[in-house]
Amino acid sequence: MARRINPKTESRLVVMLVYPGIMAMDVFGPLEAFATANSVTERPLYRLEIASMDGAAVETSIGISLTPSIAAPAIRGPIDTLLVSGGHGQVTARADKRLLGWLKAESRKARRTGSICTGAFVLAAAGLLDGKRATTHWAMADELGRRFPKVAVDADRIFVRDACVYTSAGVTAGIDLALALIEEDHGRKLALRVARALVVYLQREGGQTQFSSRLQAQFIESGPIRRAQDWALENLAADLHAPALAARAGMSERTFRRSFAAETGETPRDFVERVRVDAARQLMEDSRLPLQTVARRCGLETMDTLRRAFVRRLGITPQQYRARF
């Protein structure tokens, strides 16, 4: 059980667990956000440690060795925030029984545990994501779900909190997560000051990972299909039935439907519902707008349509989603 920390008199210990083959930015990006919180307040809000199991230097993705500040077993005192970095070395790390044992034991005592990018695989191997929602780099999301079927993978989020466990998407999303943790600890005003100092957004528009609907559309090779998708994303409340999108693409409806499915792997109707639900999720997370207003702004028109789309896509009602997330 984590000991409560008085933030007025004590600094919070943040530990970043590393291993050979980690991605350098997964380590330094989030830690820089915590360090900046110390700097802008001129107070030691956070104590930062980079830990490996034996304290020895580890290879990073940029070819420069990183010497940890401490060996993980040597850490004394309560860990407030225990984070696991990602990188190609996670394949070996998630098979390291000593590392997994330490991680599992310490996570029980830490106030919160989290991962950056593919560090989610290490958390999952330790059993810390069983029965929980989690995210990771969009390109690895399917594999995370296949290898760890007890994990509910949500590839559309920048970061996910489920109880006291946090996971974040690829690389720079670790900074987003750190800013969210700072806001959780010390309020939005300080988190905004840190974001400004780092010249990053406090909360990215859309709140989604690289696999978001908007960025996914950029992968479509066909110019006309991409044009229709871009227009749909910018005009969610407009008529987005197949005939209207086909006109935007300059195609007959029949050709458009066939080309759209071939290019994207989904029907125009499925695409439209997916992006509208994504937009509704973001509005619900970022505002207290009435659900009827959310439905109207996202082109779902009525509460009943919003509810049916949420149940179909997410398995829960809009009211349940807002209450949870």
VOSEGU-271564 format. One record per residue (C-alpha): x, z, y. Coordinates in steps of 0.02 Angstrom, whole numbers. Last residue first. Example, Ala and Ser with C-alpha at 12.3 -4.5 7.8 and 13.67 -1.06 7.14 Angstrom:
+--------+--------+--------+
|   east |     up |  north |
+--------+--------+--------+
|    684 |    357 |    -53 |
|    615 |    390 |   -225 |
+--------+--------+--------+
//
This chain:
+--------+--------+--------+
|   east |     up |  north |
+--------+--------+--------+
|   -669 |   -911 |    431 |
|   -783 |   -806 |    323 |
|   -936 |   -780 |    432 |
|   -925 |   -956 |    503 |
|   -915 |  -1032 |    329 |
|  -1061 |   -928 |    265 |
|  -1170 |   -984 |    411 |
|  -1117 |  -1165 |    386 |
|  -1171 |  -1153 |    203 |
|  -1047 |  -1151 |     59 |
|   -987 |  -1273 |    -75 |
|   -868 |  -1360 |     44 |
|   -918 |  -1542 |     44 |
|  -1094 |  -1542 |    -29 |
|  -1140 |  -1371 |     40 |
|  -1070 |  -1417 |    209 |
|  -1161 |  -1585 |    214 |
|  -1326 |  -1504 |    162 |
|  -1311 |  -1371 |    297 |
|  -1268 |  -1493 |    435 |
|  -1413 |  -1607 |    385 |
|  -1532 |  -1458 |    386 |
|  -1466 |  -1397 |    554 |
|  -1503 |  -1566 |    629 |
|  -1405 |  -1706 |    713 |
|  -1253 |  -1724 |    600 |
|  -1169 |  -1824 |    738 |
|  -1033 |  -1696 |    772 |
|  -1104 |  -1642 |    940 |
|  -1279 |  -1625 |    868 |
|  -1228 |  -1518 |    720 |
|  -1122 |  -1404 |    828 |
|  -1266 |  -1384 |    951 |
|  -1383 |  -1336 |    808 |
|  -1250 |  -1216 |    745 |
|  -1252 |  -1122 |    909 |
|  -1082 |  -1131 |    995 |
|   -973 |   -980 |    968 |
|   -812 |  -1078 |    980 |
|   -646 |  -1117 |    895 |
|   -689 |  -1091 |    711 |
|   -863 |  -1168 |    722 |
|   -800 |  -1314 |    824 |
|   -661 |  -1345 |    698 |
|   -778 |  -1340 |    549 |
|   -898 |  -1460 |    636 |
|   -757 |  -1584 |    666 |
|   -707 |  -1579 |    483 |
|   -890 |  -1598 |    432 |
|   -905 |  -1751 |    543 |
|   -744 |  -1824 |    473 |
|   -805 |  -1802 |    294 |
|   -980 |  -1867 |    326 |
|   -913 |  -2025 |    406 |
|   -787 |  -2056 |    267 |
|   -918 |  -2029 |    131 |
|  -1036 |  -2153 |    215 |
|   -899 |  -2282 |    237 |
|   -864 |  -2269 |     50 |
|   -703 |  -2195 |    -16 |
|   -539 |  -2257 |    -88 |
|   -473 |  -2301 |     85 |
|   -421 |  -2483 |     80 |
|   -527 |  -2546 |    -66 |
|   -679 |  -2444 |    -12 |
|   -666 |  -2508 |    166 |
|   -640 |  -2688 |    111 |
|   -797 |  -2689 |      3 |
|   -906 |  -2603 |    133 |
|   -838 |  -2715 |    271 |
|   -864 |  -2875 |    171 |
|  -1046 |  -2829 |    139 |
|  -1076 |  -2775 |    319 |
|  -1004 |  -2935 |    389 |
|   -844 |  -2905 |    481 |
|   -789 |  -2884 |    662 |
|   -724 |  -2708 |    630 |
|   -838 |  -2635 |    764 |
|   -983 |  -2736 |    691 |
|   -943 |  -2666 |    519 |
|   -947 |  -2491 |    593 |
|  -1123 |  -2519 |    660 |
|  -1184 |  -2597 |    496 |
|  -1104 |  -2456 |    394 |
|  -1193 |  -2315 |    486 |
|  -1091 |  -2230 |    620 |
|  -1220 |  -2226 |    760 |
|  -1138 |  -2115 |    889 |
|  -1112 |  -1926 |    883 |
|   -940 |  -1942 |    805 |
|   -875 |  -2060 |    938 |
|   -685 |  -2039 |    944 |
|   -664 |  -2024 |    755 |
|   -785 |  -2168 |    727 |
|   -687 |  -2281 |    845 |
|   -525 |  -2242 |    755 |
|   -607 |  -2278 |    588 |
|   -676 |  -2445 |    646 |
|   -507 |  -2498 |    714 |
|   -421 |  -2442 |    554 |
|   -538 |  -2552 |    454 |
|   -507 |  -2700 |    569 |
|   -317 |  -2677 |    567 |
|   -302 |  -2661 |    378 |
|   -154 |  -2553 |    330 |
|   -242 |  -2386 |    325 |
|   -113 |  -2247 |    342 |
|   -165 |  -2209 |    521 |
|   -336 |  -2155 |    459 |
|   -255 |  -2009 |    370 |
|   -196 |  -1949 |    538 |
|   -372 |  -1929 |    608 |
|   -448 |  -1866 |    447 |
|   -316 |  -1732 |    431 |
|   -180 |  -1749 |    299 |
|    -44 |  -1702 |    424 |
|   -132 |  -1535 |    433 |
|   -284 |  -1487 |    531 |
|   -330 |  -1379 |    680 |
|   -415 |  -1524 |    765 |
|   -319 |  -1502 |    926 |
|   -168 |  -1394 |    892 |
|   -180 |  -1210 |    934 |
|    -47 |  -1125 |   1040 |
|     23 |  -1297 |   1074 |
|    212 |  -1310 |   1084 |
|    336 |  -1300 |   1228 |
|    430 |  -1154 |   1149 |
|    410 |  -1048 |   1305 |
|    231 |  -1108 |   1324 |
|    190 |  -1060 |   1145 |
|    268 |   -889 |   1170 |
|    167 |   -858 |   1327 |
|      9 |   -915 |   1236 |
|     44 |   -793 |   1094 |
|     65 |   -655 |   1223 |
|   -104 |   -691 |   1303 |
|   -191 |   -716 |   1136 |
|   -164 |   -540 |   1075 |
|    -24 |   -431 |   1009 |
|    -33 |   -427 |    820 |
|   -159 |   -564 |    780 |
|    -90 |   -671 |    920 |
|     84 |   -649 |    848 |
|     19 |   -696 |    676 |
|    -65 |   -851 |    747 |
|     96 |   -900 |    835 |
|    192 |   -879 |    671 |
|     66 |   -989 |    580 |
|     79 |  -1128 |    709 |
|    268 |  -1115 |    697 |
|    258 |  -1134 |    508 |
|    149 |  -1287 |    539 |
|    309 |  -1370 |    600 |
|    367 |  -1396 |    419 |
|    214 |  -1445 |    318 |
|     59 |  -1339 |    295 |
|     42 |  -1151 |    305 |
|     -7 |  -1010 |    187 |
|    -64 |   -835 |    230 |
|   -106 |   -689 |    115 |
|   -184 |   -529 |    183 |
|   -365 |   -580 |    149 |
|   -363 |   -769 |    137 |
|   -281 |   -847 |    289 |
|   -253 |  -1034 |    291 |
|   -135 |  -1137 |    397 |
|   -133 |  -1311 |    469 |
|   -288 |  -1350 |    367 |
|   -348 |  -1507 |    280 |
|   -259 |  -1483 |    114 |
|   -371 |  -1341 |     58 |
|   -310 |  -1287 |   -114 |
|   -417 |  -1160 |   -208 |
|   -283 |  -1083 |   -320 |
|   -327 |  -1036 |   -499 |
|   -282 |  -1213 |   -552 |
|    -97 |  -1184 |   -516 |
|      0 |  -1337 |   -572 |
|   -138 |  -1460 |   -535 |
|   -190 |  -1382 |   -369 |
|    -11 |  -1370 |   -307 |
|     17 |  -1550 |   -363 |
|   -132 |  -1610 |   -262 |
|    -70 |  -1520 |   -107 |
|    108 |  -1586 |   -116 |
|     94 |  -1733 |      5 |
|    -16 |  -1630 |    122 |
|    116 |  -1494 |    139 |
|     36 |  -1330 |     85 |
|   -133 |  -1245 |     92 |
|   -215 |  -1094 |     15 |
|   -384 |  -1022 |    -31 |
|   -372 |   -877 |   -152 |
|   -420 |   -841 |   -332 |
|   -239 |   -831 |   -387 |
|   -128 |   -855 |   -234 |
|    -11 |   -708 |   -263 |
|     18 |   -750 |   -446 |
|    207 |   -755 |   -424 |
|    205 |   -940 |   -465 |
|     74 |   -963 |   -328 |
|    183 |   -879 |   -198 |
|    328 |   -990 |   -250 |
|    221 |  -1145 |   -242 |
|    159 |  -1092 |    -70 |
|    341 |  -1101 |    -11 |
|    300 |  -1286 |     -7 |
|    256 |  -1275 |    179 |
|    290 |  -1101 |    247 |
|    226 |   -954 |    149 |
|    140 |   -790 |    183 |
|    127 |   -605 |    144 |
|     40 |   -470 |    245 |
|     48 |   -283 |    266 |
|    191 |   -272 |    142 |
|    180 |   -149 |     -2 |
|     96 |   -259 |   -133 |
|    196 |   -407 |    -69 |
|    355 |   -312 |   -112 |
|    315 |   -302 |   -298 |
|    262 |   -485 |   -313 |
|    412 |   -548 |   -216 |
|    535 |   -443 |   -315 |
|    462 |   -503 |   -480 |
|    459 |   -683 |   -423 |
|    642 |   -676 |   -370 |
|    695 |   -596 |   -533 |
|    591 |   -718 |   -636 |
|    666 |   -871 |   -552 |
|    552 |  -1014 |   -608 |
|    469 |  -1030 |   -437 |
|    641 |  -1034 |   -357 |
|    698 |  -1184 |   -459 |
|    555 |  -1297 |   -403 |
|    557 |  -1213 |   -231 |
|    728 |  -1289 |   -203 |
|    645 |  -1444 |   -131 |
|    600 |  -1343 |     23 |
|    485 |  -1203 |     77 |
|    512 |  -1033 |    156 |
|    433 |   -873 |     94 |
|    367 |   -747 |    221 |
|    347 |   -559 |    209 |
|    269 |   -479 |    362 |
|    267 |   -290 |    389 |
|    406 |   -244 |    269 |
|    415 |    -55 |    259 |
|    585 |     28 |    254 |
|    740 |    -25 |    160 |
|    794 |   -201 |    115 |
|    938 |   -199 |     -8 |
|    839 |   -287 |   -145 |
|    820 |   -440 |    -32 |
|   1005 |   -460 |      5 |
|   1030 |   -459 |    193 |
|   1068 |   -566 |    345 |
|   1063 |   -726 |    247 |
|   1207 |   -850 |    263 |
|   1140 |  -1025 |    287 |
|   1242 |  -1172 |    226 |
|   1229 |  -1335 |    321 |
|   1176 |  -1494 |    230 |
|   1020 |  -1522 |    333 |
|    902 |  -1471 |    192 |
|    986 |  -1302 |    174 |
|   1111 |  -1233 |     49 |
|   1110 |  -1045 |     25 |
|   1239 |   -914 |     72 |
|   1242 |   -757 |    -35 |
|   1132 |   -605 |     -3 |
|   1094 |   -589 |   -189 |
|    905 |   -616 |   -187 |
|    905 |   -704 |    -21 |
|    847 |   -624 |    140 |
|    831 |   -678 |    320 |
|    787 |   -526 |    425 |
|    697 |   -513 |    590 |
|    645 |   -358 |    684 |
|    489 |   -389 |    787 |
|    414 |   -314 |    945 |
|    586 |   -273 |   1013 |
|    532 |   -277 |   1197 |
|    586 |   -392 |   1338 |
|    409 |   -463 |   1330 |
|    466 |   -644 |   1341 |
|    617 |   -614 |   1230 |
|    535 |   -516 |   1091 |
|    396 |   -644 |   1076 |
|    531 |   -777 |   1078 |
|    611 |   -696 |    925 |
|    444 |   -706 |    834 |
|    427 |   -891 |    878 |
|    609 |   -923 |    830 |
|    574 |   -846 |    660 |
|    435 |   -972 |    629 |
|    546 |  -1123 |    667 |
|    707 |  -1055 |    593 |
|    659 |  -1038 |    411 |
|    543 |  -1185 |    380 |
|    655 |  -1284 |    497 |
|    802 |  -1266 |    379 |
|    711 |  -1330 |    225 |
|    765 |  -1226 |     76 |
|    873 |  -1296 |    -63 |
|    954 |  -1133 |   -119 |
|    840 |   -983 |    -89 |
|    760 |   -900 |     62 |
|    642 |   -754 |     93 |
|    599 |   -730 |    276 |
|    572 |   -546 |    316 |
|    478 |   -487 |    471 |
|    495 |   -302 |    510 |
|    374 |   -245 |    644 |
|    445 |   -146 |    788 |
|    392 |     33 |    813 |
|    331 |    136 |    961 |
|    186 |     42 |   1038 |
|    159 |    -64 |    882 |
|    118 |     92 |    779 |
|    145 |     32 |    602 |
|     27 |     70 |    459 |
|    110 |     90 |    291 |
|     72 |    -50 |    169 |
|      0 |      0 |      0 |
+--------+--------+--------+
//
